[in-house]
Amino acid sequence: MNKLFASNKTTHVTKGRLAVAVALVLLCALYFFACVAPVSAYAEEYVVTQDSFDNYEYKGVKGSSESGNDIWAKLKKAQDASSDELTVVVVKKGTYVIKRSLQMYSNTKLILEDGVTLVRPDGNRSDGDPYVNYGLIYNHGSLPKAVKQKLQDQGISDPTWHNVGGYNLSNNITIEGHGSATIDGGNIAAATDTGDLVRFDHAQNITVTGVTFKNVYGAHHLEFVGVKNGTISGCSFTGFRRLKGHEKDRDYGRECVQLDSCWADNTSKLSDPSKASDKWASGTLVDGTNCQNITVNGCKFYNIASALGQHHWSSDSRYKNSSNIKITNNTITGGMSDKLLRHGINIGGLDNVTVTGNTITGYFQRGIHVFHAKNTVIKNNTLNGCYAGVYVREAATSAVIEKNTIKNSAYGAVCATSSAKLSSLSHNIISGSKKYGIYVTATSVGSIANNSVSSAKKYGLYIKGKVSNIAGNRITSPGVGIAIASSSTSSISGNAITSPGSYGILTSGSAKVASISKNIVSKAKKAGICTSGKSKVTTISKNKITKAKKYGIYLGSKANKAKVKKNTVQVHKKKNSIKKAKKVKAKLSGNKVKKW
């Protein structure tokens, strides 16, 4: 106990000391008030609890439909909040049956505590449609007064969600889950039409975190349509039913998390795009608003046809793709033999996307899929068991694929095809591909360098496109180490190829290679280096070929102008060290031949 209060003795205190003592007492009081007294940081805060008197039976689980309506009513109170106020609705543990879709307005935070489940019920609405056909949470509806007034000031006389575009419909909305907080689409076996579970349109500053999303029929668990500054983090996604008639259609898989633009397929034929009938996201105003500055981090996806991204793009240059997207540290898991899995991460119509630290496991048609996209960086991801690991195709430009670990691809670990243009493909670790380690038929690739490829059954690297250089790659136990077919390559240098099933380096077709130099090829079952068909190689120099079983270097019929110099070749028979086809007049000089 403080001696000042414990002593019965009279104490004399000077005025200065008294002032200090009073100040200390006041500080203590303030400290106690700050630490103990309940203080709300919000303009309004509402708490919703599960009512015990109004239970609704849902597949053996009792929830409260009245409490579901109570959540709706509390969120509605945010509608008239001024633009600088935050309304918070806290939902306590329990199962809440949502018969009426929850509308979220600007400056609203919905907190779902541990043990909360929001679920769509069985049964039909008054209009005869199943409840499960409709969204559970969305940001459509009447606008907050402050937002409506602002839009009226801008000349929109009757602003509603139907005619408000840009990022003006809603702002500053958060859904925050804790523990096992769940948003459940319900009994989707009873669904007859598609509907996104949670969706935000024409909005900005949207955060969704810590929620488990379950059960969607033919649509998206969570969709951002024309959202600026959005974060999706720490969420889990599971439970998808394909549209009736498409049960075995792999191509119909829809993204759990979709980042879409407010656009449509047929806008080029319309003077007024807002009248488009083929909207990418039905119900939204078509004005070209796209997603900007979105992060999807630390989420988990289980047995989902397609985890996240976008599959739309526009050939109409009036509007840009969505851009500045970060997809980081997510875990995507599917069956290793499930041939209905489509894409892990789908980057279509998205620019300036960074994909890092993700783990994708399962028989996805494409683990990471890129098309009609600019400036994509795919780095430090781990993929296992996909049909194709990273697949980059038409109109994908300035893509970078680096430092990924890709295992057991049924087709190819990294594939770049059609009009794709890659800046670099480097430092990837690839193993166990059943056909190709790296497969390139793209328009152009800057460099393929310092990759490690092991046990690719057909080709370590198969190139049928323009590649500036192929350098520093380590290729072990391929069918063919490096194959250049009907393409042009400036340089193949500094690569190490061990135990190829046939050729270490093979040029064929109409391939043109300026230089093959300083490569090490060991234990080739046919030839260390082979030029065949109409392929043309200018210089083959300073390569080291050891223990080749048939030929060290084989020069085919069109190798007349090749300069073969300063190579070291070790074969069974010296006469097979450098073998020329008939009529080949390649120039040989300074080569060293050894027998083993």
C-alpha atoms as one frame of an Amber mdcrd trajectory, in Angstrom:
protein
   0.000   0.000   0.000   1.204   3.531  -0.729   2.676   5.033   2.384   0.974
   8.382   1.775  -2.374   6.699   2.434  -1.176   4.131   5.003   0.364   6.525
   7.543  -1.657   8.242  10.300   1.009  10.874  10.687   0.418  14.444   9.561
   2.332  15.131   6.365   3.369  18.615   5.232   3.507  19.056   1.455   4.770
  22.143  -0.329   2.681  23.639  -3.131   5.093  22.364  -5.766   5.128  18.887
  -4.356   1.356  18.962  -4.051   1.011  19.848  -7.716   3.228  16.930  -8.663
   1.224  14.569  -6.482  -2.065  15.735  -8.005  -0.647  15.288 -11.493   0.465
  11.749 -10.675  -2.999  10.884  -9.367  -4.570  12.261 -12.544  -2.160  10.292
 -14.734  -2.960   7.109 -12.834  -6.661   7.756 -13.289  -6.192   8.327 -17.012
  -4.111   5.162 -17.312  -6.770   3.137 -15.499  -9.499   4.601 -17.722  -7.568
   3.834 -20.916  -6.705   0.264 -19.935  -9.865  -0.812 -18.145 -12.797   1.346
 -19.152 -14.490   0.227 -22.392 -13.929   2.777 -25.141 -15.391   2.362 -28.633
 -13.186   3.452 -31.517 -16.159   3.530 -33.840 -19.038   5.886 -34.456 -21.458
   2.967 -34.088 -20.937  -0.608 -32.920 -23.606  -3.291 -32.884 -23.484  -6.826
 -31.497 -25.572  -9.665 -32.909 -26.163 -12.880 -30.962 -27.956 -16.064 -31.997
 -31.535 -15.993 -30.716 -32.567 -19.088 -28.812 -36.284 -18.663 -29.497 -36.210
 -18.772 -33.306 -34.391 -21.855 -34.468 -34.330 -22.926 -38.115 -33.471 -26.541
 -38.864 -30.806 -26.871 -41.563 -29.650 -30.434 -42.257 -29.602 -31.226 -38.564
 -27.919 -27.949 -37.615 -30.049 -25.443 -35.735 -29.480 -21.844 -36.631 -31.411
 -18.649 -36.230 -33.083 -17.048 -39.223 -34.233 -14.133 -37.065 -30.641 -13.447
 -36.063 -29.736 -13.575 -39.744 -32.260 -10.819 -40.311 -30.764  -8.967 -37.370
 -27.344  -8.926 -39.101 -29.054  -7.493 -42.187 -30.771  -4.805 -40.113 -27.586
  -3.788 -38.316 -25.663  -3.533 -41.585 -28.515  -1.423 -42.976 -27.847   1.172
 -40.277 -24.570   1.965 -42.013 -26.490   3.233 -45.022 -27.141   6.660 -43.535
 -23.786   7.015 -41.806 -21.771  10.033 -42.863 -18.745   9.363 -45.046 -16.216
   9.718 -42.208 -17.940   7.354 -39.751 -17.303   3.630 -39.358 -20.107   1.260
 -38.429 -19.046  -2.069 -36.907 -21.276  -5.137 -36.655 -19.919  -7.912 -34.407
 -21.492 -11.338 -34.838 -21.121 -13.679 -31.871 -20.641 -17.456 -32.007 -23.545
 -19.327 -33.579 -25.141 -20.445 -36.840 -27.014 -17.686 -38.642 -29.359 -18.640
 -41.466 -29.310 -15.943 -44.126 -32.602 -15.849 -46.007 -32.055 -12.297 -47.192
 -28.741 -11.371 -48.834 -26.663  -9.139 -46.598 -25.911  -5.714 -48.066 -22.733
  -3.930 -47.067 -22.411  -0.181 -47.364 -19.489   2.200 -47.243 -17.519   2.508
 -44.005 -18.742  -0.795 -42.595 -16.835  -3.528 -40.806 -18.413  -6.951 -40.292
 -16.617  -9.001 -37.616 -17.393 -12.725 -37.508 -16.130 -14.166 -34.241 -14.773
 -17.689 -33.795 -17.564 -20.219 -34.223 -19.767 -18.090 -36.467 -21.391 -19.667
 -39.537 -23.466 -17.667 -41.995 -25.375 -20.128 -44.176 -27.979 -20.038 -46.940
 -30.944 -22.271 -46.072 -32.673 -25.071 -47.914 -36.070 -24.332 -49.347 -37.457
 -21.687 -51.673 -38.116 -17.994 -51.446 -41.603 -16.570 -51.910 -40.948 -16.322
 -55.660 -40.231 -20.061 -55.830 -36.449 -19.785 -56.380 -34.154 -21.707 -54.015
 -32.360 -19.556 -51.466 -29.070 -21.101 -52.603 -29.396 -19.426 -56.018 -28.600
 -16.043 -54.498 -25.551 -14.293 -53.094 -25.000 -14.172 -49.366 -23.126 -10.833
 -49.142 -22.770  -8.062 -51.706 -22.351  -4.288 -51.819 -25.287  -3.447 -54.069
 -28.365  -1.603 -52.922 -29.174   1.962 -51.920 -26.192   4.248 -51.593 -25.163
   6.022 -48.388 -26.540   9.547 -48.286 -23.105  11.149 -48.379 -22.098   9.151
 -51.461 -25.427   9.817 -53.150 -25.088  13.546 -52.546 -21.549  13.543 -53.935
 -22.707  11.801 -57.108 -25.649  14.166 -57.483 -23.192  17.046 -57.234 -21.316
  15.419 -60.118 -24.441  15.509 -62.283 -25.956  12.046 -61.665 -29.528  13.002
 -60.753 -30.717   9.612 -59.497 -27.667   7.580 -58.429 -28.306   3.924 -57.689
 -26.025   0.907 -57.970 -27.367   0.400 -61.496 -25.855   3.614 -62.848 -22.859
   4.335 -60.637 -19.563   3.306 -62.224 -15.889   3.830 -61.546 -14.976   3.033
 -57.955 -17.821   5.147 -56.569 -20.419   2.641 -55.407 -18.803   1.694 -52.072
 -15.632   2.285 -50.101 -13.953   1.220 -46.870 -15.611  -2.157 -46.273 -14.117
  -4.998 -44.234 -15.215  -8.565 -43.533 -13.024  -9.878 -40.713 -13.245 -13.493
 -39.620 -11.699 -15.112 -36.556 -10.972 -18.779 -35.865 -13.489 -20.977 -37.679
 -15.687 -18.134 -38.985 -17.468 -19.515 -42.071 -19.578 -18.217 -44.947 -21.421
 -21.259 -46.306 -23.319 -21.387 -49.600 -25.466 -24.179 -48.184 -26.947 -27.186
 -49.952 -25.725 -26.421 -53.491 -27.131 -29.735 -54.734 -30.504 -27.934 -54.660
 -29.283 -24.923 -56.676 -30.837 -24.290 -60.090 -28.970 -21.105 -61.014 -25.523
 -19.670 -60.374 -24.733 -16.942 -57.896 -21.531 -15.576 -56.377 -21.346 -16.158
 -52.643 -19.714 -12.804 -51.786 -19.193 -10.021 -54.315 -18.038  -6.406 -54.492
 -18.614  -4.166 -57.528 -17.370  -0.642 -58.391 -15.732  -0.242 -54.992 -12.483
   0.712 -53.301 -10.643  -0.114 -50.095 -12.161  -3.566 -49.603 -10.684  -6.089
 -47.151 -11.724  -9.704 -46.606  -9.666 -11.651 -44.086  -9.770 -14.818 -41.991
 -12.968 -16.343 -43.412 -13.679 -19.900 -44.602 -15.820 -19.913 -47.759 -17.769
 -23.071 -48.613 -20.085 -24.387 -51.319 -20.781 -22.568 -54.580 -22.713 -23.706
 -57.652 -21.197 -22.703 -60.985 -19.915 -19.311 -59.848 -17.351 -17.692 -57.544
 -16.874 -17.898 -53.793 -15.566 -14.315 -53.715 -15.559 -11.868 -56.612 -14.092
  -8.400 -56.994 -15.529  -6.598 -60.051 -13.935  -3.216 -60.655 -12.348  -2.918
 -57.201  -9.483  -0.589 -56.374  -7.243  -1.250 -53.357  -8.424  -4.644 -52.177
  -6.959  -7.275 -49.860  -7.972 -10.918 -49.477  -5.899 -12.676 -46.821  -5.913
 -15.738 -44.594  -9.105 -17.167 -46.108  -9.961 -20.765 -47.024 -12.059 -21.951
 -49.960 -13.692 -25.307 -50.653 -16.787 -26.872 -52.214 -17.625 -26.251 -55.881
 -20.353 -27.810 -58.030 -20.162 -27.460 -61.805 -23.138 -26.210 -63.761 -25.639
 -28.903 -64.695 -24.609 -30.465 -67.991 -20.952 -29.585 -67.408 -20.233 -32.050
 -64.608 -17.358 -33.612 -66.565 -16.280 -30.457 -68.365 -12.840 -29.446 -67.092
 -12.963 -26.183 -69.022 -15.998 -25.028 -67.066 -14.150 -24.720 -63.757 -14.724
 -21.247 -62.261 -12.254 -19.361 -60.094 -12.943 -19.343 -56.352 -11.569 -15.809
 -56.205 -12.165 -13.824 -59.380 -10.726 -10.376 -60.118 -12.870  -9.105 -62.959
 -13.490  -5.974 -65.015 -16.821  -4.270 -65.608 -16.890  -5.165 -69.272 -18.527
  -7.484 -71.819 -17.657  -9.488 -74.910 -19.798  -7.642 -77.427 -19.001  -3.998
 -76.620 -17.217  -3.322 -79.911 -20.572  -3.585 -81.686 -22.302  -1.062 -79.405
 -22.323   2.717 -79.316 -23.233   2.487 -75.631 -21.262  -0.286 -73.840 -23.572
  -0.054 -70.818 -26.226  -1.791 -72.960 -24.042  -4.838 -73.529 -25.882  -8.123
 -73.066 -22.871 -10.407 -72.702 -21.525  -8.987 -69.465 -18.514 -10.573 -67.813
 -20.154 -10.064 -64.423 -23.926 -10.011 -64.714 -25.670  -7.167 -62.944 -22.815
  -4.682 -62.922 -22.652  -1.411 -64.853 -20.466  -1.884 -67.922 -18.026   1.019
 -68.089 -14.585  -0.605 -68.311 -13.704  -0.194 -64.625 -11.109  -2.811 -63.741
  -9.431  -4.144 -60.634  -6.409  -2.188 -59.411  -3.980  -2.803 -56.554  -5.294
  -6.141 -55.287  -3.442  -8.532 -52.965  -4.414 -12.166 -52.381  -2.153 -13.496
 -49.640  -1.954 -16.535 -47.410  -5.191 -18.185 -48.564  -5.893 -21.915 -48.864
  -7.859 -23.627 -51.622  -8.968 -27.266 -51.351 -10.178 -29.471 -54.239 -11.315
 -26.532 -56.310 -11.534 -26.598 -60.112  -9.779 -23.233 -60.408  -8.452 -21.295
 -57.441  -8.019 -17.651 -58.354  -7.487 -15.083 -61.069  -9.474 -14.082 -64.144
 -10.372 -15.728 -67.457 -11.692 -12.647 -69.319  -9.807 -10.328 -71.628 -10.751
  -7.712 -74.171  -9.467  -7.089 -77.661 -11.003  -3.617 -77.429  -8.099  -1.275
 -76.701 -10.320   1.412 -75.182 -10.009  -0.217 -71.784  -6.976  -1.619 -70.012
  -6.667  -4.929 -68.239  -6.875  -5.061 -64.471  -3.423  -4.411 -63.061  -1.082
  -4.308 -60.082  -2.081  -7.659 -58.635  -0.073  -9.549 -55.992  -0.778 -13.254
 -55.505   1.465 -14.415 -52.680   1.944 -17.306 -50.254  -1.259 -19.156 -51.095
  -1.708 -22.950 -50.904  -3.744 -24.620 -53.646  -4.420 -28.351 -53.262  -6.260
 -30.778 -55.536  -6.316 -34.492 -56.265  -3.208 -35.923 -57.952  -5.391 -37.845
 -60.416  -8.334 -35.454 -60.694  -8.535 -34.669 -64.411 -11.295 -32.101 -63.871
  -8.961 -29.608 -62.196  -8.429 -26.624 -64.481  -6.123 -23.847 -63.255  -4.390
 -23.149 -59.978  -3.758 -19.475 -60.749  -5.325 -18.043 -63.917  -3.791 -14.788
 -65.157  -5.927 -13.710 -68.099  -6.506 -10.039 -68.817  -4.328  -9.006 -65.859
  -1.254  -6.765 -66.134   1.633  -6.169 -63.736   0.983  -9.320 -61.742   3.416
 -10.752 -59.192   2.965 -14.433 -58.319   5.346 -15.471 -55.519   5.596 -18.021
 -52.724   2.554 -20.065 -53.748   2.277 -23.858 -53.475   0.145 -25.693 -56.041
  -0.373 -29.449 -55.777  -2.628 -31.605 -57.949  -3.411 -32.585 -61.516  -4.302
 -29.067 -62.682  -4.450 -28.618 -66.439  -2.187 -25.614 -65.852  -0.752 -24.777
 -62.461  -0.117 -21.128 -63.346  -1.708 -19.968 -66.610  -0.829 -16.638 -68.288
  -2.412 -15.149 -71.414  -3.337 -11.669 -72.674  -1.257 -10.248 -69.861   1.716
  -7.886 -69.585   4.573  -7.822 -67.105   3.925 -11.004 -65.155   6.526 -12.125
 -62.612   6.283 -15.775 -61.524   8.894 -16.414 -58.854   9.637 -18.750 -55.912
   6.531 -20.903 -56.361   6.324 -24.680 -55.807   4.227 -26.841 -58.131   3.765
 -30.601 -57.979   1.800 -32.998 -60.188   0.229 -30.509 -62.628  -0.356 -31.537
 -66.237   1.513 -28.351 -67.183   3.245 -26.415 -64.423   3.658 -22.826 -65.661
   1.930 -22.247 -69.005   2.356 -18.920 -70.834   0.591 -18.421 -74.151  -0.836
 -15.862 -76.586  -0.490 -12.142 -75.975   1.490 -12.675 -72.773   4.405 -10.241
 -72.922   7.384  -9.384 -70.743   6.865 -12.442 -68.551   9.572 -13.480 -66.070
   9.699 -17.062 -64.741  12.363 -17.478 -62.065  13.338 -19.662 -59.096  10.288
 -21.916 -59.171  10.363 -25.564 -58.114   8.240 -27.703 -60.434   7.889 -31.479
 -59.976   6.187 -34.378 -61.749   4.453 -32.542 -64.587   2.557 -34.890 -66.891
   3.265 -32.721 -69.944   5.756 -29.952 -69.255   7.052 -28.037 -66.256   7.337
 -24.684 -68.078   5.561 -24.139 -71.397   5.653 -20.958 -73.477   3.642 -21.100
 -76.690   2.133 -19.130 -79.600   2.624 -15.336 -79.391   4.003 -15.255 -75.847
   7.100 -13.134 -75.253   9.209 -13.950 -72.213  11.912 -11.701 -70.833  13.659
 -14.525 -69.001  13.273 -18.088 -67.835  15.928 -18.800 -65.232  17.006 -20.545
 -62.014  14.023 -22.901 -61.975  14.358 -26.387 -60.460  12.490 -28.945 -62.542
  12.222 -32.694 -61.988  10.232 -35.716 -63.096   8.459 -34.266 -66.152   6.948
 -37.024 -68.253   7.562 -35.165 -71.539   9.219 -31.754 -71.360  11.211 -29.953
 -68.743  10.967 -26.659 -70.634   8.857 -26.426 -73.803   9.092 -23.245 -75.901
   7.270 -22.572 -79.148   6.691 -18.924 -78.246   7.422 -15.944 -80.457  10.475
 -15.015 -78.425  12.338 -15.601 -75.172  15.128 -13.360 -73.944  17.145 -16.065
 -72.224  16.828 -19.563 -70.779  19.538 -19.691 -68.161  20.723 -21.498 -65.053
  17.793 -23.866 -64.798  18.144 -27.329 -63.265  16.216 -30.035 -65.128  16.307
 -33.686 -64.090  14.555 -36.819 -65.384  12.547 -35.230 -68.195  11.579 -38.300
 -70.203  11.553 -36.727 -73.675  13.318 -33.363 -73.642  15.093 -31.317 -71.012
  14.666 -28.218 -73.189  12.647 -28.226 -76.415  12.890 -24.960 -78.347  10.884
 -24.039 -81.412  10.939 -20.259 -81.273  13.356 -17.362 -81.081  15.637 -17.510
 -78.032  18.494 -15.089 -77.488  20.629 -17.483 -75.485  20.537 -20.789 -73.646
  23.202 -20.760 -70.965  24.271 -22.340 -67.697  21.502 -24.936 -67.522  22.078
 -28.243 -65.720  20.210 -31.131 -67.339  20.339 -34.670 -65.932  18.899 -37.887
 -67.399  16.733 -36.435 -70.165  15.632 -38.157 -73.348  17.307 -35.319 -75.267
  19.119 -32.614 -73.345  18.563 -29.533 -75.529  16.606 -29.761 -78.794  16.426
 -26.794 -81.173  13.809 -27.305 -83.900  12.787 -24.854 -86.632  13.875 -21.856
 -84.607  16.702 -19.383 -84.179  19.061 -19.189 -81.239  22.067 -16.947 -80.901
  24.009 -19.002 -78.397  23.960 -22.333 -76.570  26.758 -22.085 -74.044  27.945
 -23.256 -70.670  25.295 -25.939 -70.243  25.991 -29.268 -68.516  24.078 -32.305
 -69.776  24.477 -35.681 -68.076  23.258 -39.111 -69.246  20.906 -38.154 -72.080
  18.953 -41.104 -73.478  19.969 -40.132 -77.022  21.465 -36.703 -77.798  22.954
 -34.075 -75.538  22.331 -31.156 -77.919  20.248 -31.673 -81.074  19.424 -29.221
 -83.861  16.801 -30.224 -86.419  14.335 -28.976 -88.985  15.134 -25.456 -90.173
  16.796 -24.401 -86.913  19.509 -21.756 -87.034  22.075 -21.550 -84.238  24.930
 -19.083 -84.272  27.099 -20.774 -81.650  27.275 -23.980 -79.589  30.168 -23.507
 -77.194  31.648 -24.430 -73.826  29.014 -27.051 -73.063  29.746 -30.279 -71.191
  27.933 -33.423 -72.350  28.614 -36.742 -70.663  27.359 -40.287 -71.202  25.176
 -39.611 -74.245  23.731 -42.856 -75.601  23.867 -41.560 -79.176  25.759 -38.306
 -79.745  26.950 -35.467 -77.577  26.080 -32.883 -80.247  24.086 -33.616 -83.410
  23.013 -31.365 -86.277  20.324 -32.914 -88.455  17.784 -32.128 -91.151  18.161
 -28.659 -92.639  19.431 -27.087 -89.439  22.370 -24.743 -89.679  24.987 -24.115
 -87.004  27.697 -21.531 -87.569  30.203 -22.504 -84.876  30.681 -25.521 -82.589
  33.602 -24.777 -80.301  35.244 -25.482 -76.945  32.703 -28.135 -75.923  33.704
 -31.081 -73.751  32.049 -34.387 -74.611  32.851 -37.449 -72.536  31.854 -41.123
 -72.769  29.588 -40.691 -75.792  28.488 -44.200 -76.837  28.095 -43.551 -80.557
  29.368 -40.173 -81.745  30.950 -37.241 -80.006  29.763 -34.756 -82.620  27.629
 -35.715 -85.628  27.331 -33.222 -88.494  24.274 -33.686 -90.707  23.767 -32.948
 -94.385  23.366 -29.154 -94.073  26.368 -28.548 -91.839  28.714 -27.573 -94.700
  29.499 -24.121 -93.363  29.964 -25.113 -89.736  33.248 -24.353 -88.033  34.044
 -27.121 -85.565  37.034 -26.174 -83.477  38.798 -26.670 -80.153  36.359 -29.291
 -78.849  37.443 -32.147 -76.565  35.741 -35.400 -77.464  35.917 -38.798 -75.755
  34.343 -41.838 -77.468  34.753 -45.627 -77.809  36.347 -45.332 -81.223  38.412
 -42.348 -82.293  36.927 -42.432 -85.784  33.497 -41.679 -84.264  34.681 -38.631
 -82.346  33.501 -36.151 -84.979  31.419 -37.784 -87.695  30.347 -36.016 -90.886
  27.535 -37.147 -93.161  28.324 -37.643 -96.822  29.109 -34.492 -98.780  29.421
 -32.450 -95.599  32.414 -30.148 -95.815  32.428 -28.583 -92.393  35.726 -27.078
 -91.278  37.384 -28.947 -88.388  40.334 -27.514 -86.492  42.095 -27.864 -83.150
  39.837 -30.593 -81.767  41.148 -33.099 -79.224  40.058 -36.712 -79.426  40.296
 -39.231 -76.592  39.288 -42.867 -76.291  37.719 -44.524 -73.273
